[in-house]
Amino acid sequence: MSASSKAQAASPVSAHPPTAAPAAESELEKLPLEVFMIVTTYLANRDIKNLRLASKCICRRAPLRLERVFLSANPRNVEVFLAIADHPVFRERITEIVWDDAQLAKHVRNDDAELTWRYWLLEEGPGLDEPRLDGTYPWWFKNECGNEMDVIKYYIGNDADRPDILAIKSQLDAQMSLTKSWEHYQELLEQQDQVLETGADESALRYGLTRFSSLQRITITPAAHGFLFYPLYETPMIRAFPKGFWYPIPRGWPIPHGYNLLTYQLKPWSDEEEKAKWRGFCIVTRELANLSEQATIPELVLDAHHLHTGLNAHIFEERSEEYDNLVKVIERPGFTRLDLDLLCEQQTVRGWPCLRNSMLKRALSAVKDPHSFSLRTVTNFVEGQRPLTEEDFIPPPLTFIPVDKWQNLNHFGLSRALVRQEDMLSLLKALPKTLRSVELSFLHFRPRNVGYQSLVDGMRNTLGWGDRIKEERPKVIIRFTFANRRPPHPYYDVNDAVTKYIHGERDQNPFPNATFDRPAPGTYMVHLAFLPLYTRPTMGSEELIRLGILKRER
């Protein structure tokens, strides 16, 4: 029996109704089909699985929502991926593959400056990689688990007991001991090593690309694990965790921990050890490039999900196999979306060679008819740390983004860049009339007294978007922070107020102060990158208590 056949036999998914004994028609079965379908849209897949066991009728009415599959260096993820790839019904429904590019850490992260700093503060204490005196778990594991637990408790501690909050609290109540968690963590590390040694995840991807005939998108992310007890994606691996299991959340790509001055020093892309930190990207682009010319996957998304990381920007400074593979993927007819998160440490002091040397423009020019493009440039810029120079700011976007050739663009995004307002307005004027949304988040402007207020005024006065019919007016997305902080700190959006102002549906600019990019109270929402349940309006505590968001202290 093949590996994929074995995986299918062991898989929990099935398209066939259960063979339970006939039972009287339940009240749920009597619901009109339209009402029943609306109810099931609010259920998670695991709840739908349980519901399908109730009767043959309900099983037929409640199909599993299997549109996304997951891969990573974990045998459970590989097993379920192969099972779905071999299923005659489910494989036809898959439209997205998510590659979890975060591997579980075996020791204190070498690039984790904060933990190294803490280690030296211990003076004559043990090293973080050393086990406790009782031989149970190493100090780094205890420190990292404690940090993860502190974060989740901090952000839900004052929230009312809503169902989503109660689900997290039930995990906290069932919290495993650190000793038990370390034992299970070691098992996961052994499983991870087995997959990496055999390349099982790589082989599974190669097989899946030939099986998922409806595949539209591949997402590569280092952020799949989200927060402790609240993952960004509920992968089969994560769903199989014992209740109350706590562990250091893996982030995959190089990422600084802690505060602003702690950064990661990028090495050249030609460094094989460095390149291996983006293993998922290297594998995915190679396998996609090796597909036949007719087998186009329309969308490629590199999503750091607000983490202070991205693809090593040095890939656009020197020719490499991975650069060539990326170009092969995005130049194919029918390719429509590219989301590119770049880690650009040291680029500001070097004059942005990754954007100036034409390799990025050459790659983007290969995309024949994109409908969506997003670029996010993550740097070690810290506002107020030093005076900014001309080299700190990215070159005019029109010099490396060929939007003049993209006549069917529906979405454009540029985030976390240091920009000049005149360059941004020139870029926005060049975007086609097919544009329906634009994101301009976490931008820093030159000169210093120019900011979002001036940019938004310029957009309202020069773009003419408010003169278009309502259905053709682009939505504007602006996210920002009140300080130069990194996740898990909250961020804010002022999307609705800004869009209405630019369209002429609102009189007051939501950014009332030219010096400080702080919008007026009541115009923005508060978010937390990995905790959607944290989203709330900017209101006082009493109002949030009345809305059932916060609990009243006794």
C-alpha positions as CSV (number, residue, x, y, z in Angstrom):
1,M,0.0,0.0,0.0
2,S,1.3,3.5,-0.9
3,A,2.0,6.1,1.7
4,S,-0.9,8.1,0.5
5,S,-3.2,5.2,0.6
6,K,-2.2,4.4,4.2
7,A,-2.8,8.0,5.0
8,Q,-6.2,7.9,3.5
9,A,-7.1,4.8,5.5
10,A,-6.1,6.6,8.7
11,S,-7.7,9.9,7.7
12,P,-10.5,11.3,9.8
13,V,-12.3,12.7,6.8
14,S,-15.0,10.9,4.9
15,A,-17.6,11.9,2.3
16,H,-19.9,9.0,3.1
17,P,-22.8,9.3,5.6
18,P,-22.6,7.2,8.8
19,T,-24.3,3.9,9.0
20,A,-26.3,4.7,12.2
21,A,-29.6,3.0,12.8
22,P,-32.7,4.9,11.5
23,A,-34.1,7.4,14.0
24,A,-37.0,9.7,14.3
25,E,-36.7,12.9,12.4
26,S,-35.1,15.5,14.7
27,E,-36.1,19.2,15.0
28,L,-32.9,20.1,13.3
29,E,-33.8,18.0,10.3
30,K,-37.2,19.7,10.0
31,L,-35.5,23.1,9.5
32,P,-35.8,24.5,6.0
33,L,-32.6,23.8,4.1
34,E,-31.8,27.5,3.7
35,V,-32.0,28.1,7.4
36,F,-30.0,25.0,8.1
37,M,-27.2,26.1,5.7
38,I,-27.1,29.6,7.4
39,V,-26.7,27.9,10.8
40,T,-23.8,25.7,9.7
41,T,-21.9,28.7,8.3
42,Y,-21.2,29.7,11.9
43,L,-19.8,26.3,12.8
44,A,-16.1,25.3,12.7
45,N,-15.3,22.2,10.7
46,R,-14.7,20.1,13.8
47,D,-18.3,20.9,14.9
48,I,-19.6,20.1,11.5
49,K,-17.9,16.7,11.7
50,N,-19.7,15.9,15.0
51,L,-23.0,17.2,13.6
52,R,-22.7,14.9,10.5
53,L,-22.7,11.9,12.9
54,A,-26.2,12.6,14.0
55,S,-28.0,11.1,11.0
56,K,-27.8,10.4,7.3
57,C,-30.0,13.4,6.5
58,I,-27.9,15.8,8.4
59,C,-24.7,14.3,6.9
60,R,-26.1,15.1,3.5
61,R,-27.1,18.6,4.5
62,A,-23.8,19.5,6.2
63,P,-20.9,19.0,3.9
64,L,-17.4,19.6,5.3
65,R,-15.9,22.9,4.3
66,L,-12.6,21.7,2.9
67,E,-11.1,24.4,0.8
68,R,-7.7,24.6,2.4
69,V,-5.0,22.1,3.3
70,F,-1.8,22.5,5.3
71,L,1.8,21.3,5.1
72,S,4.7,21.6,7.4
73,A,7.5,19.5,8.9
74,N,5.0,17.5,10.9
75,P,3.8,14.0,10.1
76,R,0.2,14.7,11.0
77,N,0.0,17.6,8.6
78,V,1.5,15.4,5.9
79,E,-0.8,12.5,6.6
80,V,-4.0,14.6,6.4
81,F,-2.7,16.4,3.3
82,L,-2.1,13.1,1.5
83,A,-5.4,11.7,2.6
84,I,-7.3,14.7,1.1
85,A,-5.1,14.6,-2.0
86,D,-6.3,10.9,-2.6
87,H,-9.9,11.5,-1.8
88,P,-12.1,11.6,-5.0
89,V,-14.5,14.2,-3.6
90,F,-12.5,16.4,-1.2
91,R,-9.5,16.9,-3.5
92,E,-11.7,18.7,-6.0
93,R,-12.7,21.3,-3.4
94,I,-9.2,22.4,-2.4
95,T,-8.4,26.0,-3.5
96,E,-5.5,26.8,-1.2
97,I,-2.4,25.2,0.3
98,V,-1.0,26.8,3.4
99,W,2.7,26.0,4.0
100,D,3.5,26.5,7.7
101,D,7.1,27.6,7.5
102,A,7.7,27.6,11.2
103,Q,9.7,24.8,12.8
104,L,9.7,24.0,16.5
105,A,12.8,25.3,18.2
106,K,15.2,22.9,19.7
107,H,17.1,25.4,21.9
108,V,17.3,29.1,22.7
109,R,17.1,30.9,19.4
110,N,20.5,32.1,18.2
111,D,19.0,35.3,16.9
112,D,17.0,35.9,20.0
113,A,18.9,38.9,21.4
114,E,16.5,39.4,24.3
115,L,17.0,35.9,25.7
116,T,20.7,36.2,25.3
117,W,20.6,39.5,27.2
118,R,18.5,37.9,29.9
119,Y,21.1,35.1,30.1
120,W,23.9,37.5,30.9
121,L,21.8,39.2,33.5
122,L,21.7,35.8,35.3
123,E,25.4,36.5,36.0
124,E,26.5,33.1,37.5
125,G,23.2,31.3,36.8
126,P,22.9,28.4,34.4
127,G,22.8,28.8,30.6
128,L,19.4,28.9,29.0
129,D,20.1,25.7,27.1
130,E,21.0,23.8,30.3
131,P,18.4,21.6,32.0
132,R,17.1,22.4,35.5
133,L,18.9,20.7,38.4
134,D,16.1,18.0,38.5
135,G,16.8,17.2,34.8
136,T,13.3,17.9,33.6
137,Y,13.2,20.8,31.1
138,P,15.8,23.5,30.0
139,W,15.5,27.0,31.3
140,W,14.9,28.5,27.8
141,F,11.7,26.3,27.5
142,K,10.4,27.6,30.8
143,N,11.2,31.2,29.9
144,E,9.6,31.0,26.5
145,C,6.5,29.2,27.7
146,G,6.1,31.7,30.5
147,N,6.3,34.6,28.0
148,E,3.6,33.0,25.8
149,M,1.3,32.5,28.8
150,D,1.8,36.0,30.0
151,V,0.8,37.5,26.6
152,I,-2.4,35.5,26.2
153,K,-3.4,36.2,29.9
154,Y,-2.6,39.9,29.5
155,Y,-4.9,40.4,26.5
156,I,-7.9,38.4,27.6
157,G,-7.6,39.1,31.3
158,N,-10.2,41.9,31.4
159,D,-12.5,40.6,28.7
160,A,-16.0,39.4,29.4
161,D,-16.7,35.7,29.3
162,R,-17.7,35.5,25.7
163,P,-17.7,32.0,24.1
164,D,-14.3,32.6,22.3
165,I,-12.8,33.8,25.6
166,L,-14.2,30.8,27.5
167,A,-12.6,28.5,25.0
168,I,-9.2,29.9,25.8
169,K,-9.9,29.9,29.5
170,S,-10.8,26.2,29.3
171,Q,-7.3,25.6,27.9
172,L,-5.8,27.7,30.7
173,D,-7.7,25.7,33.3
174,A,-6.5,22.4,31.8
175,Q,-2.9,23.7,31.7
176,M,-0.4,20.8,31.6
177,S,2.7,20.9,33.8
178,L,5.9,22.1,32.2
179,T,7.4,18.7,32.7
180,K,4.6,17.0,30.7
181,S,4.6,19.7,28.1
182,W,8.4,19.3,27.6
183,E,7.9,15.5,27.2
184,H,5.3,16.0,24.5
185,Y,7.4,18.8,22.9
186,Q,10.3,16.4,22.6
187,E,8.1,13.9,20.8
188,L,7.1,16.6,18.4
189,L,10.7,17.5,17.8
190,E,11.5,13.9,16.9
191,Q,8.6,13.8,14.5
192,Q,9.8,17.0,12.9
193,D,13.3,15.6,12.5
194,Q,11.9,12.5,10.7
195,V,10.0,14.7,8.2
196,L,13.0,16.9,7.6
197,E,15.3,13.9,7.1
198,T,12.9,12.1,4.6
199,G,11.6,15.2,2.9
200,A,8.0,13.9,3.4
201,D,6.5,17.3,3.3
202,E,8.3,18.2,0.1
203,S,7.1,15.0,-1.6
204,A,3.6,15.6,-0.4
205,L,3.5,19.0,-2.0
206,R,4.8,17.6,-5.3
207,Y,2.0,15.0,-5.2
208,G,-0.7,17.4,-4.1
209,L,0.1,19.8,-7.0
210,T,-0.9,17.1,-9.4
211,R,-4.1,16.2,-7.5
212,F,-5.8,19.5,-6.5
213,S,-7.4,20.5,-9.8
214,S,-9.1,23.6,-8.3
215,L,-6.0,25.0,-6.6
216,Q,-5.9,28.8,-6.8
217,R,-3.4,29.9,-4.1
218,I,-0.4,28.9,-2.1
219,T,0.3,30.8,1.1
220,I,3.7,30.6,2.8
221,T,3.6,31.9,6.4
222,P,5.8,31.8,9.5
223,A,2.8,32.8,11.7
224,A,0.5,29.7,11.5
225,H,0.7,29.0,15.3
226,G,-0.6,32.5,16.2
227,F,-1.0,32.9,20.0
228,L,-0.9,30.2,22.6
229,F,-4.3,28.4,22.5
230,Y,-5.4,30.6,19.6
231,P,-3.6,29.7,16.4
232,L,-3.9,31.7,13.2
233,Y,-4.6,28.4,11.4
234,E,-6.0,25.3,13.1
235,T,-3.7,22.8,11.3
236,P,-4.1,19.1,11.9
237,M,-0.9,19.2,14.0
238,I,-2.2,22.0,16.2
239,R,-5.7,20.3,16.6
240,A,-4.0,17.2,17.8
241,F,-2.2,18.9,20.7
242,P,-3.3,17.7,24.1
243,K,-5.6,20.2,25.9
244,G,-3.6,22.6,28.0
245,F,-0.3,21.9,26.2
246,W,1.9,25.0,26.2
247,Y,5.0,25.5,24.2
248,P,7.2,28.1,22.7
249,I,5.3,29.5,19.6
250,P,7.5,29.0,16.6
251,R,7.8,31.9,14.2
252,G,9.8,30.3,11.4
253,W,11.6,33.1,9.6
254,P,14.2,35.2,11.5
255,I,12.4,37.5,13.9
256,P,13.7,39.8,16.7
257,H,12.2,39.4,20.1
258,G,11.2,42.1,22.4
259,Y,11.8,45.8,21.9
260,N,12.9,48.1,19.1
261,L,16.7,47.9,19.3
262,L,16.8,44.1,19.0
263,T,17.1,43.3,15.3
264,Y,18.2,40.4,13.1
265,Q,21.3,40.7,11.0
266,L,20.6,39.4,7.5
267,K,23.2,37.4,5.7
268,P,23.6,37.2,1.9
269,W,21.1,35.0,0.1
270,S,24.0,32.9,-1.2
271,D,24.7,31.7,2.3
272,E,23.1,28.2,2.3
273,E,22.6,28.1,6.1
274,E,20.8,31.5,5.9
275,K,18.7,30.4,2.9
276,A,17.5,27.3,4.8
277,K,15.6,29.5,7.2
278,W,13.1,30.1,4.3
279,R,12.9,26.4,3.5
280,G,9.2,26.5,2.7
281,F,9.6,29.4,0.2
282,C,12.5,27.5,-1.5
283,I,10.6,24.3,-1.8
284,V,7.3,25.9,-3.0
285,T,8.8,28.0,-5.6
286,R,11.0,25.1,-6.9
287,E,8.0,22.8,-7.2
288,L,5.8,25.4,-8.8
289,A,8.5,26.2,-11.3
290,N,8.9,22.6,-12.2
291,L,5.2,22.2,-13.1
292,S,4.3,22.2,-16.8
293,E,3.8,25.5,-18.5
294,Q,0.0,24.9,-18.6
295,A,-0.2,24.3,-14.8
296,T,-0.5,27.9,-13.4
297,I,-1.3,28.5,-9.8
298,P,-2.8,32.0,-10.0
299,E,-1.9,33.3,-6.5
300,L,1.3,33.2,-4.4
301,V,1.1,34.8,-0.9
302,L,4.1,35.3,1.4
303,D,2.3,36.4,4.6
304,A,4.2,37.3,7.8
305,H,0.9,38.4,9.3
306,H,2.2,41.6,11.0
307,L,5.3,39.8,12.4
308,H,8.5,41.8,12.1
309,T,9.9,39.5,9.4
310,G,9.6,38.5,5.8
311,L,11.6,37.0,2.9
312,N,15.3,37.9,3.0
313,A,15.4,41.0,0.7
314,H,18.9,40.0,-0.5
315,I,17.2,37.6,-2.9
316,F,16.7,40.7,-5.1
317,E,20.4,41.7,-5.0
318,E,22.0,38.7,-6.7
319,R,20.9,36.1,-9.2
320,S,20.0,32.7,-7.7
321,E,18.1,29.5,-8.4
322,E,15.3,30.7,-6.0
323,Y,15.0,34.1,-7.8
324,D,14.8,32.3,-11.2
325,N,12.1,29.9,-9.8
326,L,10.1,32.8,-8.5
327,V,10.2,34.6,-11.8
328,K,9.1,31.3,-13.6
329,V,6.1,31.1,-11.2
330,I,4.8,34.6,-11.6
331,E,5.5,35.1,-15.3
332,R,3.1,32.4,-16.4
333,P,-0.2,33.4,-18.1
334,G,-3.0,33.4,-15.6
335,F,-1.0,34.4,-12.6
336,T,-3.0,37.1,-10.8
337,R,-1.8,37.8,-7.3
338,L,1.5,38.3,-5.5
339,D,1.9,39.3,-1.8
340,L,5.5,40.0,-1.0
341,D,6.6,40.5,2.6
342,L,10.3,41.4,2.6
343,L,12.7,41.6,5.6
344,C,14.9,44.6,4.8
345,E,17.2,45.0,7.7
346,Q,20.3,47.1,6.8
347,Q,18.6,48.3,3.6
348,T,18.0,51.8,4.9
349,V,21.7,52.4,5.6
350,R,22.7,50.9,2.2
351,G,20.4,52.9,0.1
352,W,17.9,50.1,-0.7
353,P,19.9,48.0,-3.1
354,C,17.1,45.4,-3.2
355,L,14.8,48.0,-4.8
356,R,17.3,49.9,-6.9
357,N,19.3,47.3,-8.8
358,S,16.4,46.3,-11.2
359,M,16.0,42.7,-10.1
360,L,12.8,43.3,-8.3
361,K,11.4,45.4,-11.2
362,R,12.5,42.7,-13.7
363,A,10.6,40.1,-11.7
364,L,7.5,42.2,-11.3
365,S,7.5,43.1,-15.0
366,A,7.3,39.4,-15.7
367,V,3.8,39.4,-14.2
368,K,1.6,39.9,-17.3
369,D,-1.9,40.7,-15.9
370,P,-2.0,40.9,-12.0
371,H,-5.2,41.6,-10.2
372,S,-3.6,42.0,-6.8
373,F,-0.2,43.1,-5.6
374,S,1.1,43.9,-2.1
375,L,4.6,44.8,-0.9
376,R,5.6,45.1,2.7
377,T,9.1,46.2,3.6
378,V,10.2,45.5,7.2
379,T,13.2,47.4,8.4
380,N,15.0,48.1,11.7
381,F,13.8,51.7,11.6
382,V,13.1,53.1,15.0
383,E,11.4,56.5,15.0
384,G,13.5,59.1,16.9
385,Q,16.5,56.8,17.3
386,R,18.6,58.9,14.8
387,P,18.1,61.6,12.2
388,L,16.9,60.2,8.9
389,T,18.8,60.7,5.6
390,E,17.7,60.5,2.0
391,E,19.1,56.9,1.9
392,D,16.6,55.8,4.5
393,F,13.6,56.3,2.2
394,I,12.7,53.9,-0.5
395,P,13.2,55.0,-4.1
396,P,10.1,56.3,-5.9
397,P,7.8,53.2,-6.2
398,L,7.2,53.9,-9.9
399,T,10.9,53.1,-10.5
400,F,10.5,49.5,-9.4
401,I,6.8,48.7,-9.5
402,P,5.5,48.6,-13.1
403,V,1.9,49.6,-12.4
404,D,1.7,51.4,-15.8
405,K,1.6,47.9,-17.4
406,W,-0.9,46.4,-14.9
407,Q,-4.2,47.5,-16.5
408,N,-6.5,45.1,-14.6
409,L,-5.3,45.7,-11.0
410,N,-8.0,45.4,-8.4
411,H,-5.9,45.7,-5.2
412,F,-2.6,47.4,-4.5
413,G,-0.8,47.5,-1.2
414,L,2.4,49.2,0.1
415,S,3.1,48.9,3.9
416,R,5.8,49.6,6.4
417,A,7.9,51.7,4.0
418,L,9.6,55.0,4.5
419,V,8.2,57.2,1.8
420,R,7.9,60.7,0.3
421,Q,4.4,62.0,-0.1
422,E,4.9,63.2,-3.7
423,D,6.1,59.7,-4.6
424,M,3.0,58.1,-3.1
425,L,0.6,60.5,-4.9
426,S,2.4,59.9,-8.2
427,L,2.0,56.2,-7.6
428,L,-1.7,56.4,-6.8
429,K,-2.4,58.5,-9.8
430,A,-0.8,55.8,-12.0
431,L,-3.0,53.0,-10.7
432,P,-5.7,51.9,-13.2
433,K,-9.4,52.6,-12.9
434,T,-10.0,48.9,-12.2
435,L,-8.6,49.5,-8.7
436,R,-11.1,48.7,-6.0
437,S,-8.9,48.7,-2.8
438,V,-5.6,50.2,-1.8
439,E,-3.6,49.6,1.4
440,L,-1.2,52.2,2.7
441,S,-0.4,50.9,6.2
442,F,2.4,51.7,8.8
443,L,4.0,54.2,6.5
444,H,6.6,56.8,7.6
445,F,6.9,60.1,5.7
446,R,9.5,62.6,4.7
447,P,9.6,65.5,5.6
448,R,8.8,64.8,9.2
449,N,5.9,67.3,9.4
450,V,4.2,65.5,6.5
451,G,2.1,62.5,7.4
452,Y,-1.2,60.7,6.9
453,Q,-3.1,64.0,7.2
454,S,-1.4,65.5,4.2
455,L,-1.4,62.3,2.2
456,V,-5.2,61.8,2.7
457,D,-5.8,65.5,1.8
458,G,-3.7,65.0,-1.4
459,M,-5.7,61.8,-2.3
460,R,-9.0,63.6,-1.8
461,N,-7.9,66.7,-3.8
462,T,-6.0,65.1,-6.7
463,L,-7.2,61.5,-7.4
464,G,-10.9,62.3,-8.2
465,W,-12.0,59.0,-6.7
466,G,-15.1,60.6,-5.2
467,D,-16.3,61.5,-8.8
468,R,-16.6,57.9,-9.8
469,I,-19.8,55.9,-9.4
470,K,-20.0,54.4,-6.0
471,E,-19.3,50.8,-7.1
472,E,-16.0,51.9,-8.7
473,R,-14.6,54.0,-5.8
474,P,-11.5,52.3,-4.2
475,K,-11.7,51.4,-0.5
476,V,-8.7,52.8,1.4
477,I,-7.1,50.6,4.1
478,I,-4.8,52.4,6.6
479,R,-3.4,50.6,9.7
480,F,-1.1,52.2,12.1
481,T,0.4,52.2,15.6
482,F,0.9,55.0,18.1
483,A,4.5,53.9,18.7
484,N,7.1,52.0,16.7
485,R,6.1,48.7,18.3
486,R,6.2,45.1,17.1
487,P,3.6,42.4,17.7
488,P,1.9,41.4,19.9
489,H,1.2,45.1,20.5
490,P,-2.2,46.3,19.2
491,Y,-2.6,48.2,16.0
492,Y,-5.4,50.4,14.7
493,D,-7.3,50.9,11.5
494,V,-9.1,54.0,10.3
495,N,-10.4,52.5,7.0
496,D,-14.0,53.6,7.0
497,A,-13.4,57.2,8.0
498,V,-10.5,57.7,5.6
499,T,-12.4,56.1,2.7
500,K,-15.5,58.3,3.3
501,Y,-13.3,61.4,3.5
502,I,-11.4,60.7,0.3
503,H,-14.7,60.0,-1.5
504,G,-16.2,63.3,-0.3
505,E,-18.7,61.6,2.0
506,R,-17.2,63.0,5.2
507,D,-16.2,66.7,5.8
508,Q,-13.4,66.3,8.4
509,N,-10.1,64.6,7.8
510,P,-9.8,61.8,10.3
511,F,-6.2,62.8,11.0
512,P,-6.7,66.3,12.6
513,N,-3.0,66.9,13.4
514,A,-0.3,67.4,10.8
515,T,2.5,66.7,13.2
516,F,1.3,63.5,14.9
517,D,-0.4,60.8,12.9
518,R,-3.1,60.2,15.4
519,P,-6.7,60.1,14.1
520,A,-9.6,61.7,15.9
521,P,-11.1,59.6,18.7
522,G,-14.0,57.4,17.6
523,T,-12.7,57.1,14.0
524,Y,-10.6,53.9,14.4
525,M,-10.8,50.3,15.6
526,V,-8.3,48.5,17.8
527,H,-6.9,45.1,16.6
528,L,-4.4,42.5,17.7
529,A,-2.7,40.6,14.9
530,F,-3.2,37.0,16.2
531,L,-6.3,37.6,18.3
532,P,-9.3,38.7,16.1
533,L,-11.6,38.4,19.2
534,Y,-9.7,41.4,20.6
535,T,-11.0,43.7,17.9
536,R,-13.0,46.6,19.5
537,P,-14.0,50.2,18.9
538,T,-12.1,53.0,20.7
539,M,-14.4,53.7,23.6
540,G,-14.2,54.2,27.3
541,S,-14.3,51.2,29.7
542,E,-17.9,51.8,30.7
543,E,-19.1,51.7,27.1
544,L,-17.0,48.5,26.4
545,I,-18.6,46.9,29.5
546,R,-22.0,47.8,28.3
547,L,-21.3,46.2,24.9
548,G,-20.2,43.0,26.6
549,I,-16.6,43.3,25.6
550,L,-15.0,44.0,29.0
551,K,-16.1,42.6,32.3
552,R,-16.8,44.8,35.3
553,E,-14.3,44.5,38.1
554,R,-15.8,43.3,41.3
